[in-house]
Amino acid sequence: MRGLPPRLWRRVEKALEETIGRYEHVNHLISLWQDERARRRGLQLIDSVDIALELGSGPGNYARLLAERFEAPLLCLDYSPKMLIEARERVRELNAHLLRGVFEALPLRESTLSLVVAAYALRDSTDRVGALKEVRRILKSRGRLLLIDLGRPGNPLMERLLALHLRIVVPLIAALAARRGLRNPWRMLYETYRMLPRNDEMLRLLEELLGDAEMEELALGAIIIAVAERSEEQREG
């Protein structure tokens, strides 16, 4: 499967909107603050930027860090109008601009950006390959993709432990932290995790579609941080 089936994608989008107001707090708890550690590590891997795009910017929690770090125009793209409304307040005083769209059909011209960021977002696409091809299309030569996401470890034991954590422990923590029942929106994390390629497969896909790529694993592979640079050879779709 190259991405989420449409029906599952709609359920995930609805679940994400239900997390508004508790998004960061619960995510910190269920990841033992590794989500924020990965975001900040990602910032360290990117130097100069002239214009950037964040895919799946959500309520804007990472957008503020990105805008402050690079001091360059930042485009924040999300499909959910509710998420964009929430993000508007966070980025109001920053050089950031909100866009509504989907990853598979980005509303931007080719070869215009030096950086695309996807933090905990790419796994929610309906066509992972198509989304990465769109990233390739809008990146300048030697432009970079910063990918931060859940990982699927190559170690079978770690993969099973992470699956159990996402399926059982995460909904329980979220139920307590967000004061919701066990059928809370964070249970959808397991559904999107099941559709992920393993970390080494994800790295190969980045290399195939973009060019040079490097990946770091946090929490024994439960979170990945990858940087891929679009080579001149990867110019055509």
LUMLUMVEX-236904 format. One record per residue: residue number from 1; residue in one letter; chain; x, y, z of N, C-alpha, C in turn. Coordinates in nm, 4 decimals, padded with zeros to 6 digits. Layout:
REM residues N
REC  NUM  A  A  X  Y  Z  X  Y  Z  X  Y  Z
...
This chain:
REM residues 237
REC  1  M  A  00.0836  -00.1196  00.0000  00.0000  00.0000  00.0000  00.0875  00.1252  00.0000
REC  2  R  A  00.0632  00.2168  -00.0932  00.1434  00.3372  -00.1087  00.0999  00.4498  -00.0169
REC  3  G  A  -00.0095  00.4349  00.0529  -00.0593  00.5393  00.1407  -00.1898  00.4951  00.2047
REC  4  L  A  -00.2589  00.5881  00.2707  -00.3832  00.5537  00.3371  -00.4968  00.5396  00.2354
REC  5  P  A  -00.5791  00.4372  00.2476  -00.6999  00.4300  00.1654  -00.7889  00.5512  00.1946
REC  6  P  A  -00.8650  00.5983  00.0972  -00.9458  00.7202  00.1172  -01.0347  00.7172  00.2410
REC  7  R  A  -01.0985  00.6043  00.2673  -01.1870  00.5989  00.3844  -01.1092  00.6163  00.5133
REC  8  L  A  -00.9925  00.5522  00.5231  -00.9094  00.5671  00.6420  -00.8555  00.7094  00.6519
REC  9  W  A  -00.8190  00.7691  00.5387  -00.7697  00.9062  00.5384  -00.8736  01.0009  00.5966
REC  10  R  A  -01.0002  00.9840  00.5601  -01.1055  01.0706  00.6137  -01.1202  01.0520  00.7640
REC  11  R  A  -01.1075  00.9290  00.8106  -01.1149  00.9045  00.9549  -00.9978  00.9682  01.0277
REC  12  V  A  -00.8793  00.9607  00.9680  -00.7604  01.0217  01.0291  -00.7757  01.1733  01.0354
REC  13  E  A  -00.8241  01.2339  00.9271  -00.8434  01.3790  00.9276  -00.9418  01.4215  01.0352
REC  14  K  A  -01.0486  01.3482  01.0494  -01.1463  01.3791  01.1541  -01.0839  01.3642  01.2926
REC  15  A  A  -01.0057  01.2579  01.3108  -00.9401  01.2354  01.4397  -00.8425  01.3479  01.4719
REC  16  L  A  -00.7665  01.3931  01.3717  -00.6718  01.5021  01.3950  -00.7437  01.6288  01.4402
REC  17  E  A  -00.8568  01.6587  01.3793  -00.9322  01.7774  01.4198  -00.9817  01.7647  01.5638
REC  18  E  A  -01.0107  01.6425  01.6062  -01.0569  01.6208  01.7427  -00.9466  01.6404  01.8459
REC  19  T  A  -00.8210  01.6395  01.8009  -00.7105  01.6587  01.8966  -00.6824  01.8061  01.9246
REC  20  I  A  -00.7428  01.8967  01.8496  -00.7159  02.0398  01.8681  -00.7413  02.0786  02.0128
REC  21  G  A  -00.6476  02.1499  02.0694  -00.6561  02.1902  02.2091  -00.5754  02.1011  02.3021
REC  22  R  A  -00.5561  01.9754  02.2612  -00.4782  01.8800  02.3408  -00.3643  01.8183  02.2618
REC  23  Y  A  -00.3472  01.8641  02.1407  -00.2546  01.8019  02.0455  -00.1139  01.7870  02.1032
REC  24  E  A  -00.0549  01.8973  02.1446  00.0837  01.8929  02.1901  00.0981  01.8202  02.3231
REC  25  H  A  00.0110  01.8520  02.4173  00.0223  01.7944  02.5518  00.0186  01.6421  02.5473
REC  26  V  A  -00.0806  01.5868  02.4773  -00.0944  01.4410  02.4722  00.0194  01.3783  02.3924
REC  27  N  A  00.0580  01.4412  02.2816  00.1668  01.3859  02.2007  00.2983  01.3801  02.2772
REC  28  H  A  00.3238  01.4811  02.3603  00.4443  01.4771  02.4441  00.4392  01.3568  02.5387
REC  29  L  A  00.3230  01.3336  02.5986  00.3102  01.2256  02.6959  00.3248  01.0879  02.6314
REC  30  I  A  00.2564  01.0667  02.5192  00.2575  00.9324  02.4607  00.3934  00.8982  02.3994
REC  31  S  A  00.4744  01.0018  02.3689  00.6071  00.9759  02.3118  00.7182  00.9953  02.4143
REC  32  L  A  00.6819  01.0237  02.5388  00.7805  01.0556  02.6429  00.8698  01.1716  02.5978
REC  33  W  A  00.8096  01.2706  02.5349  00.8739  01.3934  02.4872  00.9729  01.3695  02.3731
REC  34  Q  A  00.9711  01.2511  02.3154  01.0595  01.2251  02.2022  01.0139  01.2978  02.0766
REC  35  D  A  00.8842  01.3281  02.0662  00.8345  01.4017  01.9500  00.8990  01.5398  01.9412
REC  36  E  A  00.9080  01.6073  02.0537  00.9686  01.7410  02.0549  01.1195  01.7327  02.0371
REC  37  R  A  01.1808  01.6319  02.0947  01.3251  01.6122  02.0758  01.3580  01.5965  01.9285
REC  38  A  A  01.2749  01.5203  01.8568  01.2986  01.4987  01.7135  01.2798  01.6282  01.6350
REC  39  R  A  01.1787  01.7064  01.6699  01.1574  01.8333  01.6002  01.2797  01.9240  01.6149
REC  40  R  A  01.3314  01.9327  01.7351  01.4456  02.0217  01.7583  01.5731  01.9665  01.6943
REC  41  R  A  01.5861  01.8368  01.6921  01.7014  01.7779  01.6235  01.6943  01.8068  01.4740
REC  42  G  A  01.5748  01.8002  01.4177  01.5581  01.8300  01.2769  01.6028  01.9709  01.2421
REC  43  L  A  01.5752  02.0667  01.3288  01.6175  02.2046  01.3056  01.7696  02.2155  01.2962
REC  44  Q  A  01.8390  02.1321  01.3721  01.9852  02.1370  01.3725  02.0458  02.0844  01.2425
REC  45  L  A  01.9694  02.0081  01.1667  02.0221  01.9459  01.0455  02.0074  02.0332  00.9210
REC  46  I  A  01.9390  02.1468  00.9340  01.9152  02.2357  00.8209  01.9820  02.3697  00.8478
REC  47  D  A  02.0546  02.4215  00.7471  02.1189  02.5522  00.7669  02.0383  02.6613  00.6971
REC  48  S  A  02.0917  02.7241  00.5956  02.0265  02.8395  00.5347  01.9052  02.7991  00.4512
REC  49  V  A  01.8025  02.8836  00.4549  01.6783  02.8611  00.3823  01.6308  02.9951  00.3280
REC  50  D  A  01.5823  02.9966  00.2021  01.5260  03.1224  00.1524  01.3736  03.1224  00.1544
REC  51  I  A  01.3101  03.0077  00.1304  01.1657  02.9945  00.1464  01.1345  02.8482  00.1737
REC  52  A  A  01.0427  02.8228  00.2670  01.0165  02.6859  00.3123  00.8672  02.6582  00.3142
REC  53  L  A  00.8345  02.5301  00.3097  00.6969  02.4826  00.3173  00.6894  02.3752  00.4237
REC  54  E  A  00.5893  02.3851  00.5114  00.5625  02.2767  00.6052  00.4370  02.2037  00.5613
REC  55  L  A  00.4497  02.0754  00.5378  00.3356  01.9912  00.5021  00.2638  01.9453  00.6285
REC  56  G  A  00.1323  01.9531  00.6284  00.0571  01.9090  00.7447  00.0924  01.9893  00.8672
REC  57  S  A  00.0848  02.1211  00.8559  00.1308  02.2100  00.9639  00.0416  02.2048  01.0864
REC  58  G  A  -00.0794  02.1495  01.0729  -00.1654  02.1305  01.1885  -00.1936  02.2589  01.2631
REC  59  P  A  -00.1899  02.2560  01.3969  -00.2206  02.3759  01.4750  -00.1070  02.4771  01.4806
REC  60  G  A  00.0031  02.4505  01.4103  00.1094  02.5500  01.4011  00.2162  02.5419  01.5067
REC  61  N  A  00.2245  02.4314  01.5799  00.3231  02.4241  01.6877  00.4662  02.4189  01.6347
REC  62  Y  A  00.4894  02.3502  01.5233  00.6252  02.3459  01.4675  00.6521  02.4668  01.3784
REC  63  A  A  00.5466  02.5248  01.3231  00.5631  02.6400  01.2351  00.6338  02.7548  01.3054
REC  64  R  A  00.5992  02.7774  01.4302  00.6650  02.8860  01.5037  00.8144  02.8596  01.5190
REC  65  L  A  00.8518  02.7379  01.5526  00.9936  02.7044  01.5664  01.0666  02.7201  01.4335
REC  66  L  A  01.0026  02.6752  01.3251  01.0645  02.6853  01.1931  01.0850  02.8308  01.1528
REC  67  A  A  00.9821  02.9114  01.1714  00.9908  03.0519  01.1309  01.0960  03.1267  01.2116
REC  68  E  A  01.1049  03.0983  01.3394  01.2031  03.1655  01.4236  01.3444  03.1174  01.3942
REC  69  R  A  01.3586  02.9897  01.3588  01.4913  02.9336  01.3326  01.5506  02.9863  01.2028
REC  70  F  A  01.4701  02.9965  01.0976  01.5252  03.0275  00.9662  01.5072  03.1727  00.9246
REC  71  E  A  01.4166  03.2455  00.9885  01.3924  03.3857  00.9546  01.3705  03.4029  00.8047
REC  72  A  A  01.2932  03.3130  00.7469  01.2626  03.3140  00.6033  01.1130  03.2922  00.5879
REC  73  P  A  01.0558  03.3295  00.4742  00.9127  03.3048  00.4525  00.8794  03.1565  00.4682
REC  74  L  A  00.7698  03.1286  00.5366  00.7270  02.9918  00.5620  00.5832  02.9756  00.5159
REC  75  L  A  00.5593  02.8762  00.4326  00.4254  02.8399  00.3898  00.3778  02.7224  00.4734
REC  76  C  A  00.2596  02.7337  00.5313  00.2050  02.6284  00.6169  00.0844  02.5676  00.5469
REC  77  L  A  00.0962  02.4421  00.5069  -00.0094  02.3762  00.4315  -00.0774  02.2691  00.5148
REC  78  D  A  -00.2103  02.2747  00.5163  -00.2887  02.1702  00.5820  -00.4216  02.1581  00.5081
REC  79  Y  A  -00.4813  02.0410  00.5142  -00.6100  02.0212  00.4485  -00.7254  02.0701  00.5351
REC  80  S  A  -00.7081  02.0669  00.6663  -00.8173  02.0952  00.7587  -00.8346  02.2454  00.7834
REC  81  P  A  -00.9507  02.3025  00.7499  -00.9755  02.4433  00.7824  -00.9671  02.4702  00.9325
REC  82  K  A  -01.0090  02.3742  01.0142  -01.0036  02.3928  01.1599  -00.8596  02.4048  01.2080
REC  83  M  A  -00.7712  02.3239  01.1513  -00.6302  02.3318  01.1879  -00.5708  02.4659  01.1436
REC  84  L  A  -00.6076  02.5118  01.0253  -00.5542  02.6387  00.9760  -00.6022  02.7562  01.0611
REC  85  I  A  -00.7256  02.7512  01.1063  -00.7766  02.8554  01.1960  -00.6984  02.8552  01.3262
REC  86  E  A  -00.6724  02.7363  01.3792  -00.5948  02.7247  01.5034  -00.4531  02.7769  01.4841
REC  87  A  A  -00.3940  02.7475  01.3673  -00.2562  02.7897  01.3408  -00.2455  02.9403  01.3206
REC  88  R  A  -00.3525  03.0023  01.2722  -00.3469  03.1444  01.2386  -00.3007  03.2287  01.3574
REC  89  E  A  -00.3508  03.1974  01.4767  -00.3126  03.2752  01.5943  -00.1652  03.2567  01.6294
REC  90  R  A  -00.1124  03.1388  01.6064  00.0259  03.1110  01.6442  00.1268  03.1781  01.5521
REC  91  V  A  00.0901  03.1940  01.4266  00.1859  03.2471  01.3301  00.1538  03.3902  01.2886
REC  92  R  A  00.0583  03.4529  01.3565  00.0102  03.5851  01.3157  00.1234  03.6865  01.3023
REC  93  E  A  00.2181  03.6855  01.3943  00.3249  03.7860  01.3945  00.4513  03.7382  01.3237
REC  94  L  A  00.4440  03.6229  01.2589  00.5608  03.5666  01.1919  00.5471  03.5826  01.0408
REC  95  N  A  00.6566  03.5600  00.9711  00.6558  03.5665  00.8246  00.6076  03.4329  00.7701
REC  96  A  A  00.4802  03.4008  00.7998  00.4220  03.2722  00.7643  00.2894  03.2941  00.6928
REC  97  H  A  00.2590  03.2045  00.6001  00.1395  03.2166  00.5183  00.0697  03.0813  00.5130
REC  98  L  A  -00.0613  03.0813  00.5324  -00.1376  02.9575  00.5416  -00.1955  02.9186  00.4064
REC  99  L  A  -00.1868  02.7895  00.3747  -00.2409  02.7346  00.2510  -00.3234  02.6107  00.2826
REC  100  R  A  -00.4331  02.5942  00.2092  -00.5082  02.4693  00.2210  -00.4793  02.3829  00.0988
REC  101  G  A  -00.4485  02.2566  00.1231  -00.4199  02.1682  00.0116  -00.3846  02.0295  00.0606
REC  102  V  A  -00.3591  01.9413  -00.0345  -00.3195  01.8039  -00.0034  -00.1792  01.7801  -00.0558
REC  103  F  A  -00.1123  01.6840  00.0014  00.0278  01.6572  -00.0325  00.0445  01.6098  -00.1762
REC  104  E  A  -00.0560  01.5422  -00.2272  -00.0448  01.4798  -00.3590  -00.0662  01.5781  -00.4744
REC  105  A  A  -00.1075  01.7010  -00.4447  -00.1300  01.8037  -00.5477  -00.1003  01.9400  -00.4868
REC  106  L  A  00.0272  01.9686  -00.4678  00.0666  02.0915  -00.3987  00.0416  02.2136  -00.4871
REC  107  P  A  -00.0200  02.3177  -00.4321  -00.0559  02.4359  -00.5108  00.0603  02.5338  -00.5271
REC  108  L  A  00.1725  02.4825  -00.5760  00.2935  02.5639  -00.5897  00.3626  02.5312  -00.7214
REC  109  R  A  00.4368  02.6286  -00.7735  00.5101  02.6081  -00.8981  00.6337  02.5216  -00.8747
REC  110  E  A  00.6835  02.4624  -00.9802  00.7997  02.3755  -00.9676  00.9262  02.4564  -00.9402
REC  111  S  A  01.0183  02.3921  -00.8696  01.1519  02.4474  -00.8418  01.1464  02.5852  -00.7760
REC  112  T  A  01.0640  02.5991  -00.6721  01.0492  02.7291  -00.6060  01.0967  02.7308  -00.4608
REC  113  L  A  01.1122  02.6149  -00.3982  01.1417  02.6114  -00.2549  01.2786  02.5495  -00.2279
REC  114  S  A  01.3413  02.5965  -00.1209  01.4684  02.5368  -00.0805  01.4511  02.4341  00.0312
REC  115  L  A  01.3330  02.4328  00.0951  01.3101  02.3380  00.2049  01.1627  02.3018  00.2123
REC  116  V  A  01.1366  02.1721  00.2265  01.0032  02.1210  00.2599  01.0172  02.0408  00.3879
REC  117  V  A  00.9286  02.0654  00.4820  00.9299  01.9961  00.6107  00.8014  01.9152  00.6245
REC  118  A  A  00.8151  01.7904  00.6633  00.6991  01.7059  00.6930  00.7229  01.6428  00.8292
REC  119  A  A  00.6605  01.6979  00.9317  00.6792  01.6493  01.0687  00.5530  01.5762  01.1133
REC  120  Y  A  00.5636  01.4448  01.1248  00.4520  01.3600  01.1667  00.3316  01.3805  01.0743
REC  121  A  A  00.3573  01.3887  00.9452  00.2506  01.4208  00.8504  00.2500  01.3299  00.7278
REC  122  L  A  00.3668  01.2937  00.6759  00.3715  01.2199  00.5493  00.2990  01.0871  00.5575
REC  123  R  A  00.2993  01.0241  00.6743  00.2333  00.8936  00.6859  00.0820  00.9043  00.6665
REC  124  D  A  00.0277  01.0259  00.6719  -00.1159  01.0451  00.6551  -00.1552  01.0700  00.5098
REC  125  S  A  -00.0615  01.0611  00.4174  -00.0941  01.0848  00.2769  -00.1665  00.9637  00.2180
REC  126  T  A  -00.2439  00.9885  00.1133  -00.3115  00.8786  00.0442  -00.2211  00.8141  -00.0598
REC  127  D  A  -00.1139  00.8830  -00.0968  -00.0198  00.8311  -00.1964  00.1193  00.8810  -00.1581
REC  128  R  A  00.1917  00.7992  -00.0858  00.3221  00.8412  -00.0344  00.4191  00.8738  -00.1482
REC  129  V  A  00.4211  00.7894  -00.2494  00.5094  00.8131  -00.3635  00.4682  00.9396  -00.4372
REC  130  G  A  00.3385  00.9556  -00.4594  00.2903  01.0755  -00.5271  00.3231  01.2020  -00.4499
REC  131  A  A  00.3117  01.1968  -00.3171  00.3435  01.3128  -00.2353  00.4921  01.3477  -00.2451
REC  132  L  A  00.5779  01.2457  -00.2436  00.7213  01.2717  -00.2546  00.7582  01.3234  -00.3940
REC  133  K  A  00.6875  01.2791  -00.4955  00.7118  01.3331  -00.6289  00.6721  01.4801  -00.6364
REC  134  E  A  00.5655  01.5160  -00.5661  00.5258  01.6567  -00.5603  00.6307  01.7396  -00.4852
REC  135  V  A  00.6847  01.6840  -00.3783  00.7934  01.7517  -00.3072  00.9118  01.7722  -00.4008
REC  136  R  A  00.9473  01.6694  -00.4752  01.0568  01.6799  -00.5713  01.0285  01.7892  -00.6746
REC  137  R  A  00.9051  01.7980  -00.7201  00.8685  01.8951  -00.8232  00.8867  02.0393  -00.7760
REC  138  I  A  00.8500  02.0678  -00.6512  00.8529  02.2070  -00.6045  00.9875  02.2471  -00.5447
REC  139  L  A  01.0739  02.1487  -00.5177  01.2057  02.1812  -00.4635  01.3000  02.2297  -00.5734
REC  140  K  A  01.3819  02.3258  -00.5374  01.4910  02.3658  -00.6252  01.5956  02.2544  -00.6284
REC  141  S  A  01.6837  02.2601  -00.7273  01.7965  02.1691  -00.7272  01.8761  02.1898  -00.5990
REC  142  R  A  01.9045  02.0812  -00.5292  01.9736  02.0796  -00.4002  01.8861  02.1318  -00.2869
REC  143  G  A  01.7586  02.1520  -00.3163  01.6643  02.1787  -00.2083  01.6456  02.0530  -00.1250
REC  144  R  A  01.5985  02.0685  -00.0024  01.5955  01.9550  00.0891  01.4563  01.9286  00.1460
REC  145  L  A  01.4342  01.8035  00.1746  01.3166  01.7588  00.2490  01.3635  01.7175  00.3880
REC  146  L  A  01.3008  01.7743  00.4904  01.3222  01.7304  00.6277  01.2001  01.6496  00.6689
REC  147  L  A  01.2203  01.5213  00.6909  01.1121  01.4300  00.7264  01.1305  01.3834  00.8704
REC  148  I  A  01.0288  01.4073  00.9515  01.0260  01.3591  01.0899  00.8957  01.2821  01.1057
REC  149  D  A  00.9040  01.1599  01.1556  00.7804  01.0817  01.1624  00.7985  00.9612  01.2537
REC  150  L  A  00.6870  00.8931  01.2763  00.6958  00.7625  01.3386  00.7817  00.6728  01.2517
REC  151  G  A  00.8583  00.5871  01.3157  00.9371  00.4910  01.2418  00.8830  00.3507  01.2607
REC  152  R  A  00.9213  00.2631  01.1698  00.8888  00.1211  01.1828  01.0203  00.0465  01.1873
REC  153  P  A  01.0671  00.0124  01.3077  01.2014  -00.0439  01.3226  01.2215  -00.1722  01.2438
REC  154  G  A  01.3459  -00.1925  01.2004  01.3797  -00.3157  01.1309  01.3882  -00.4350  01.2240
REC  155  N  A  01.4166  -00.4093  01.3515  01.4225  -00.5168  01.4506  01.2815  -00.5683  01.4781
REC  156  P  A  01.2535  -00.6969  01.4518  01.1173  -00.7492  01.4680  01.0620  -00.7323  01.6094
REC  157  L  A  01.1471  -00.7478  01.7115  01.1006  -00.7333  01.8492  01.0591  -00.5896  01.8773
REC  158  M  A  01.1429  -00.4945  01.8351  01.1100  -00.3539  01.8567  00.9838  -00.3156  01.7795
REC  159  E  A  00.9691  -00.3709  01.6598  00.8493  -00.3408  01.5801  00.7236  -00.3876  01.6535
REC  160  R  A  00.7286  -00.5062  01.7117  00.6119  -00.5586  01.7838  00.5844  -00.4773  01.9101
REC  161  L  A  00.6905  -00.4394  01.9816  00.6722  -00.3601  02.1031  00.6118  -00.2235  02.0713
REC  162  L  A  00.6590  -00.1621  01.9636  00.6042  -00.0320  01.9258  00.4582  -00.0454  01.8842
REC  163  A  A  00.4265  -00.1511  01.8108  00.2877  -00.1733  01.7705  00.1976  -00.1898  01.8927
REC  164  L  A  00.2431  -00.2637  01.9937  00.1656  -00.2799  02.1167  00.1500  -00.1476  02.1898
REC  165  H  A  00.2563  -00.0693  02.1908  00.2496  00.0622  02.2560  00.1438  00.1502  02.1892
REC  166  L  A  00.1457  00.1538  02.0565  00.0522  00.2398  01.9839  -00.0910  00.1874  01.9926
REC  167  R  A  -00.1057  00.0577  01.9956  -00.2395  -00.0015  01.9937  -00.3063  -00.0004  02.1307
REC  168  I  A  -00.2269  -00.0185  02.2373  -00.2853  -00.0361  02.3703  -00.2504  00.0788  02.4643
REC  169  V  A  -00.1211  00.1104  02.4755  -00.0771  00.2085  02.5751  -00.1169  00.3508  02.5354
REC  170  V  A  -00.0972  00.3853  02.4080  -00.1266  00.5217  02.3633  -00.2728  00.5601  02.3868
REC  171  P  A  -00.3711  00.4800  02.3458  -00.5099  00.5194  02.3741  -00.5399  00.5335  02.5226
REC  172  L  A  -00.4741  00.4516  02.6049  -00.4956  00.4598  02.7490  -00.4395  00.5904  02.8049
REC  173  I  A  -00.3166  00.6250  02.7672  -00.2576  00.7517  02.8132  -00.3417  00.8695  02.7655
REC  174  A  A  -00.3827  00.8656  02.6393  -00.4626  00.9745  02.5832  -00.5973  00.9854  02.6542
REC  175  A  A  -00.6566  00.8726  02.6894  -00.7849  00.8754  02.7594  -00.7726  00.9482  02.8924
REC  176  L  A  -00.6622  00.9253  02.9615  -00.6406  00.9899  03.0904  -00.6018  01.1366  03.0743
REC  177  A  A  -00.5109  01.1645  02.9807  -00.4597  01.3007  02.9652  -00.5622  01.3949  02.9033
REC  178  A  A  -00.6407  01.3437  02.8099  -00.7380  01.4286  02.7410  -00.8785  01.4134  02.7987
REC  179  R  A  -00.8891  01.3277  02.8988  -01.0187  01.3027  02.9618  -01.1210  01.2559  02.8594
REC  180  R  A  -01.0769  01.1616  02.7801  -01.1615  01.1010  02.6771  -01.1653  00.9518  02.7018
REC  181  G  A  -01.2604  00.8843  02.6407  -01.2672  00.7400  02.6514  -01.1564  00.6744  02.5707
REC  182  L  A  -01.1517  00.5429  02.5759  -01.0477  00.4699  02.5039  -01.0613  00.4847  02.3525
REC  183  R  A  -01.1799  00.5166  02.3041  -01.1980  00.5389  02.1610  -01.1714  00.6851  02.1271
REC  184  N  A  -01.0563  00.7315  02.1717  -01.0167  00.8701  02.1489  -00.9390  00.8805  02.0173
REC  185  P  A  -00.9191  01.0026  01.9658  -00.8561  01.0163  01.8334  -00.7145  00.9618  01.8241
REC  186  W  A  -00.6436  00.9515  01.9345  -00.5052  00.9033  01.9283  -00.4960  00.7544  01.8959
REC  187  R  A  -00.6069  00.6842  01.9041  -00.6045  00.5420  01.8656  -00.5742  00.5253  01.7177
REC  188  M  A  -00.5949  00.6314  01.6382  -00.5699  00.6229  01.4949  -00.4206  00.6164  01.4629
REC  189  L  A  -00.3351  00.6488  01.5584  -00.1911  00.6384  01.5347  -00.1523  00.4963  01.4945
REC  190  Y  A  -00.2131  00.3997  01.5586  -00.1808  00.2613  01.5256  -00.2212  00.2291  01.3824
REC  191  E  A  -00.3348  00.2804  01.3387  -00.3817  00.2541  01.2031  -00.2847  00.3107  01.0991
REC  192  T  A  -00.2321  00.4298  01.1233  -00.1378  00.4875  01.0265  -00.0016  00.4191  01.0358
REC  193  Y  A  00.0368  00.3779  01.1560  00.1634  00.3062  01.1737  00.1651  00.1767  01.0924
REC  194  R  A  00.0523  00.1064  01.0902  00.0432  -00.0209  01.0186  00.0710  -00.0058  00.8700
REC  195  M  A  00.0498  00.1138  00.8160  00.0665  00.1368  00.6728  00.2076  00.1821  00.6372
REC  196  L  A  00.2926  00.2031  00.7374  00.4266  00.2551  00.7115  00.5207  00.1491  00.6544
REC  197  P  A  00.6128  00.1910  00.5678  00.7234  00.1019  00.5314  00.8232  00.0967  00.6464
REC  198  R  A  00.9080  -00.0026  00.6487  01.0128  -00.0051  00.7502  01.1136  00.1068  00.7225
REC  199  N  A  01.1882  00.1406  00.8252  01.2762  00.2574  00.8154  01.3758  00.2475  00.7000
REC  200  D  A  01.4350  00.1302  00.6812  01.5312  00.1169  00.5715  01.4627  00.1291  00.4357
REC  201  E  A  01.3381  00.0823  00.4257  01.2625  00.0966  00.3020  01.2282  00.2432  00.2757
REC  202  M  A  01.1967  00.3168  00.3823  01.1665  00.4589  00.3675  01.2893  00.5350  00.3199
REC  203  L  A  01.4053  00.4996  00.3722  01.5292  00.5644  00.3296  01.5563  00.5371  00.1821
REC  204  R  A  01.5364  00.4137  00.1395  01.5577  00.3802  -00.0020  01.4602  00.4562  -00.0923
REC  205  L  A  01.3381  00.4735  -00.0463  01.2402  00.5476  -00.1246  01.2813  00.6939  -00.1404
REC  206  L  A  01.3314  00.7537  -00.0339  01.3797  00.8915  -00.0415  01.4960  00.9031  -00.1387
REC  207  E  A  01.5870  00.8075  -00.1337  01.7016  00.8099  -00.2245  01.6575  00.7925  -00.3693
REC  208  E  A  01.5599  00.7060  -00.3896  01.5125  00.6798  -00.5254  01.4419  00.8007  -00.5856
REC  209  L  A  01.3619  00.8692  -00.5055  01.2791  00.9773  -00.5588  01.3437  01.1149  -00.5506
REC  210  L  A  01.4389  01.1337  -00.4577  01.4981  01.2657  -00.4398  01.6475  01.2700  -00.4673
REC  211  G  A  01.7203  01.1776  -00.4124  01.8656  01.1784  -00.4287  01.9323  01.1400  -00.2976
REC  212  D  A  02.0401  01.2071  -00.2623  02.1114  01.1759  -00.1391  02.0201  01.1923  -00.0182
REC  213  A  A  02.0244  01.0950  00.0716  01.9395  01.0993  00.1908  02.0116  01.0338  00.3071
REC  214  E  A  01.9905  01.0892  00.4242  02.0440  01.0325  00.5476  01.9318  01.0260  00.6504
REC  215  M  A  01.9402  00.9264  00.7380  01.8347  00.9073  00.8372  01.8941  00.8811  00.9743
REC  216  E  A  01.8359  00.9423  01.0751  01.8674  00.9128  01.2144  01.7447  00.8495  01.2783
REC  217  E  A  01.7683  00.7576  01.3712  01.6599  00.6925  01.4427  01.6667  00.7295  01.5903
REC  218  L  A  01.5536  00.7667  01.6456  01.5413  00.7919  01.7885  01.4559  00.6824  01.8513
REC  219  A  A  01.4711  00.6650  01.9812  01.3904  00.5683  02.0560  01.3925  00.4312  01.9890
REC  220  L  A  01.5149  00.3876  01.9536  01.5352  00.2547  01.8950  01.4559  00.2355  01.7657
REC  221  G  A  01.4424  00.3430  01.6903  01.3757  00.3343  01.5608  01.2296  00.3705  01.5616
REC  222  A  A  01.1751  00.4089  01.6776  01.0334  00.4441  01.6851  01.0041  00.5793  01.6209
REC  223  I  A  01.1071  00.6637  01.6086  01.0945  00.7932  01.5422  01.2122  00.8083  01.4471
REC  224  I  A  01.1849  00.8593  01.3274  01.2913  00.8820  01.2301  01.3043  01.0309  01.1983
REC  225  I  A  01.4280  01.0707  01.1699  01.4577  01.2055  01.1214  01.5432  01.1869  00.9971
REC  226  A  A  01.4907  01.2291  00.8832  01.5624  01.2100  00.7567  01.5738  01.3421  00.6829
REC  227  V  A  01.6872  01.3603  00.6162  01.7078  01.4752  00.5283  01.7449  01.4208  00.3912
REC  228  A  A  01.6685  01.4602  00.2907  01.6952  01.4182  00.1523  01.7150  01.5430  00.0670
REC  229  E  A  01.8163  01.5394  -00.0175  01.8473  01.6532  -00.1040  01.8131  01.6197  -00.2484
REC  230  R  A  01.7366  01.7069  -00.3127  01.6963  01.6818  -00.4513  01.8123  01.7061  -00.5457
REC  231  S  A  01.8534  01.6010  -00.6106  01.9649  01.6113  -00.7040  01.9168  01.6656  -00.8373
REC  232  E  A  02.0091  01.7154  -00.9185  01.9745  01.7676  -01.0505  01.9181  01.6566  -01.1390
REC  233  E  A  01.9651  01.5352  -01.1181  01.9178  01.4224  -01.1984  01.7708  01.3912  -01.1710
REC  234  Q  A  01.7215  01.4309  -01.0527  01.5837  01.4029  -01.0161  01.4894  01.5186  -01.0529
REC  235  R  A  01.5270  01.5943  -01.1514  01.4512  01.7121  -01.1867  01.3157  01.6781  -01.2485
REC  236  E  A  01.3158  01.5764  -01.3312  01.1924  01.5432  -01.4016  01.1044  01.4529  -01.3168
REC  237  G  A  00.9720  01.4653  -01.3382  00.8741  01.3903  -01.2597  00.8854  01.2424  -01.2715
